[in-house]
């Protein structure tokens, strides 16, 4: 595999930085279609699943499909240097070796990573069936997470008719935000009443939602919540298991 991407593409670097907040390693499936990245947190309650199609990169070529694992902290250290350089990032995968190459100020910088072994395969997130889905602007969702984290480490999400409600409680204060989807073009349409509690720490630090305008949310009773964002060139999924009510 051989690809190149502009250093100015901060999303690419942010993907690895955000994943590193949840886990120590990442699994990368390389194919002719592009890169499929996946990691699970150490407590096994969340999954980050990201597909970067070959059209996402400035150049991309792949001869052999392969799945490899790497330490995230090592990738992030290298990408931190790439972030400071005004250059194109070249990535080459040869056998079990992952090379990251940049040239800046007449210095060619080459970093070589050896893959590691983990005993799990990529999880097929499509096996998790959730029927209820709605869209919400990223600024609204981000502001809710930013506000609620001031008061609590968990958030309750309810859906009742077209209303989306967010709750939190602590010993001294109760907070409730009521979002009426009828005031926007993203009307929630479900006859089922939904109530679920999730770790706000996990939701709040998933900063990749800030790179997209609209976030699709899939939610149901007693099932994980999905935060999805998609463009022509990439697809981002964050999945978080609920807490027991």
JOFENWO-V265442 format. One record per pair of residues at least 6 apart in sequence whose C-alpha atoms are under 8 Angstrom apart, sorted by the first residue. I is the first residue (numbers start at 1). J is the second residue. D is the distance in whole Angstrom. If there is no record, write none. Layout:
I;J;D + I;J;D
//
This chain:
1;30;8 + 1;60;8 + 1;61;6 + 1;62;4 + 1;63;7 + 1;64;8 + 1;91;8 + 1;92;6 + 1;93;5 + 1;94;7 + 2;59;8 + 2;60;6 + 2;61;5 + 2;62;7 + 2;90;7 + 2;91;6 + 2;92;5 + 2;93;6 + 3;57;7 + 3;58;7 + 3;59;5 + 3;60;4 + 3;61;6 + 3;90;6 + 3;91;5 + 3;92;7 + 4;57;6 + 4;58;6 + 4;59;5 + 4;60;7 + 4;88;7 + 4;89;5 + 4;90;4 + 4;91;6 + 5;57;5 + 5;58;5 + 5;59;7 + 5;88;6 + 5;89;5 + 5;90;7 + 6;58;7 + 6;87;7 + 6;88;5 + 6;89;6 + 7;82;7 + 7;83;6 + 7;85;7 + 7;86;6 + 7;87;6 + 7;88;5 + 7;89;6 + 8;83;8 + 8;86;8 + 10;83;8 + 11;208;8 + 11;211;7 + 13;76;8 + 13;79;6 + 13;83;8 + 14;208;7 + 15;208;7 + 16;72;7 + 16;75;7 + 16;76;6 + 17;76;6 + 18;205;8 + 18;206;7 + 18;207;7 + 18;208;7 + 19;26;8 + 19;39;7 + 19;48;7 + 19;72;8 + 20;72;6 + 20;73;7 + 20;76;8 + 21;205;8 + 22;40;7 + 22;41;5 + 22;42;7 + 23;39;7 + 23;40;6 + 23;41;5 + 23;42;6 + 23;72;8 + 24;42;8 + 24;71;6 + 24;72;6 + 24;73;7 + 25;39;7 + 25;69;7 + 25;70;5 + 25;71;4 + 25;72;5 + 25;73;8 + 26;37;7 + 26;38;6 + 26;39;5 + 26;69;6 + 26;70;6 + 26;71;6 + 26;72;6 + 27;37;6 + 27;38;5 + 27;39;6 + 27;67;7 + 27;68;6 + 27;69;4 + 27;70;7 + 27;122;7 + 28;35;7 + 28;36;6 + 28;37;5 + 28;38;7 + 28;67;6 + 28;68;5 + 28;69;6 + 29;35;6 + 29;36;5 + 29;37;6 + 29;65;7 + 29;66;6 + 29;67;4 + 29;68;6 + 30;36;7 + 30;62;8 + 30;64;8 + 30;65;5 + 30;66;5 + 30;67;6 + 31;62;6 + 31;63;8 + 31;64;7 + 31;65;4 + 31;66;7 + 32;54;7 + 32;61;7 + 32;62;5 + 32;63;7 + 32;64;8 + 32;65;7 + 33;53;6 + 33;54;6 + 34;51;7 + 34;52;6 + 34;53;4 + 34;54;4 + 34;55;8 + 34;60;8 + 35;51;6 + 35;52;5 + 35;53;6 + 35;54;7 + 36;49;7 + 36;50;6 + 36;51;4 + 36;52;6 + 37;48;8 + 37;49;6 + 37;50;5 + 37;51;6 + 38;47;7 + 38;48;6 + 38;49;5 + 38;50;6 + 38;122;7 + 39;47;6 + 39;48;5 + 39;49;7 + 40;46;6 + 40;47;5 + 40;48;6 + 41;47;7 + 45;240;6 + 45;241;5 + 46;238;7 + 46;239;5 + 46;240;4 + 46;241;6 + 47;237;8 + 47;238;6 + 47;239;5 + 47;240;7 + 48;236;8 + 48;237;6 + 48;238;5 + 48;239;7 + 49;236;6 + 49;237;5 + 49;238;6 + 50;234;7 + 50;235;6 + 50;236;5 + 50;237;6 + 51;234;5 + 51;235;5 + 51;236;7 + 52;233;6 + 52;234;5 + 52;235;7 + 53;233;5 + 53;234;6 + 54;60;6 + 54;233;8 + 55;233;6 + 56;233;5 + 56;234;7 + 68;96;7 + 68;115;6 + 68;116;7 + 68;117;8 + 69;115;5 + 69;116;5 + 69;117;6 + 69;118;7 + 70;113;8 + 70;114;7 + 70;115;5 + 70;116;6 + 71;115;8 + 71;116;7 + 74;113;8 + 78;100;8 + 78;111;7 + 82;89;7 + 82;102;7 + 85;104;6 + 86;104;7 + 87;102;6 + 87;103;6 + 87;104;6 + 88;102;6 + 88;103;8 + 89;100;7 + 89;101;6 + 89;102;5 + 90;100;6 + 90;101;5 + 90;102;6 + 91;98;7 + 91;99;6 + 91;100;5 + 91;101;6 + 92;98;6 + 92;99;5 + 92;100;7 + 93;99;6 + 96;114;6 + 96;115;6 + 97;112;7 + 97;113;6 + 97;114;5 + 97;115;6 + 98;112;6 + 98;113;5 + 98;114;6 + 98;115;7 + 99;110;7 + 99;111;6 + 99;112;5 + 99;113;6 + 100;110;6 + 100;111;5 + 100;112;7 + 101;108;7 + 101;109;6 + 101;110;4 + 101;111;6 + 102;108;6 + 102;109;5 + 102;110;7 + 103;109;6 + 130;218;6 + 130;219;6 + 130;220;6 + 130;223;8 + 131;218;7 + 131;219;8 + 131;220;7 + 132;190;7 + 132;218;6 + 132;219;6 + 132;220;6 + 133;188;8 + 133;216;7 + 133;217;5 + 133;218;4 + 133;219;7 + 134;186;7 + 134;187;7 + 134;188;6 + 134;216;6 + 134;217;5 + 134;218;7 + 135;186;6 + 135;214;6 + 135;215;6 + 135;216;4 + 135;217;6 + 136;186;7 + 136;214;6 + 136;215;5 + 136;216;6 + 136;217;8 + 137;213;6 + 137;214;5 + 137;215;6 + 138;209;6 + 138;210;6 + 138;212;7 + 138;213;5 + 138;214;6 + 138;215;6 + 139;210;8 + 139;213;8 + 142;204;8 + 142;209;8 + 142;210;8 + 144;177;8 + 145;200;7 + 145;203;7 + 145;204;5 + 146;204;7 + 148;155;7 + 148;168;7 + 148;175;8 + 148;200;8 + 149;200;7 + 149;201;7 + 149;204;7 + 151;168;8 + 151;169;8 + 151;170;7 + 152;168;7 + 152;169;7 + 152;170;7 + 152;200;8 + 153;199;6 + 153;200;5 + 153;201;6 + 154;168;7 + 154;197;7 + 154;198;6 + 154;199;4 + 154;200;4 + 154;201;7 + 155;166;7 + 155;167;6 + 155;168;5 + 155;197;6 + 155;198;6 + 155;199;6 + 155;200;6 + 156;166;6 + 156;167;5 + 156;168;6 + 156;195;7 + 156;196;6 + 156;197;4 + 156;198;6 + 157;164;7 + 157;165;6 + 157;166;5 + 157;167;6 + 157;194;8 + 157;195;6 + 157;196;5 + 157;197;6 + 158;164;6 + 158;165;5 + 158;166;6 + 158;193;7 + 158;194;5 + 158;195;4 + 158;196;7 + 159;165;6 + 159;193;6 + 159;194;5 + 159;195;7 + 160;191;8 + 160;192;8 + 160;193;5 + 160;194;7 + 161;188;7 + 161;189;7 + 161;190;6 + 161;191;6 + 161;192;8 + 161;193;7 + 162;180;6 + 162;181;6 + 162;182;7 + 162;187;7 + 162;188;5 + 162;189;6 + 162;190;8 + 163;178;7 + 163;179;6 + 163;180;5 + 163;181;6 + 163;188;7 + 164;178;6 + 164;179;5 + 164;180;6 + 164;181;7 + 164;188;8 + 165;176;7 + 165;177;6 + 165;178;5 + 165;179;6 + 166;175;8 + 166;176;6 + 166;177;5 + 166;178;7 + 167;174;7 + 167;175;6 + 167;176;5 + 167;177;7 + 168;174;6 + 168;175;5 + 168;176;7 + 169;175;6 + 181;187;5 + 181;188;6 + 182;188;8 + 194;219;8 + 194;220;6 + 194;221;6 + 195;220;8 + 195;221;6 + 196;220;8 + 196;221;6 + 196;222;7 + 196;242;6 + 196;243;7 + 196;245;7 + 197;242;6 + 197;243;5 + 197;244;7 + 197;245;7 + 198;240;7 + 198;241;7 + 198;242;5 + 198;243;6 + 199;242;8 + 199;243;7 + 202;240;8 + 206;238;8 + 209;215;7 + 209;229;7 + 212;229;7 + 214;229;7 + 215;227;7 + 215;228;6 + 215;229;5 + 216;226;8 + 216;227;6 + 216;228;5 + 216;229;6 + 217;225;7 + 217;226;6 + 217;227;5 + 217;228;6 + 218;225;6 + 218;226;5 + 218;227;7 + 219;225;5 + 219;226;7 + 222;242;7 + 223;241;7 + 223;242;6 + 224;239;6 + 224;240;5 + 224;241;4 + 224;242;6 + 225;239;6 + 225;240;5 + 225;241;7 + 225;242;7 + 226;237;7 + 226;238;6 + 226;239;5 + 226;240;7 + 227;237;6 + 227;238;5 + 227;239;7 + 228;235;7 + 228;236;6 + 228;237;5 + 228;238;7 + 229;235;6 + 229;236;5 + 229;237;7 + 230;236;6
//
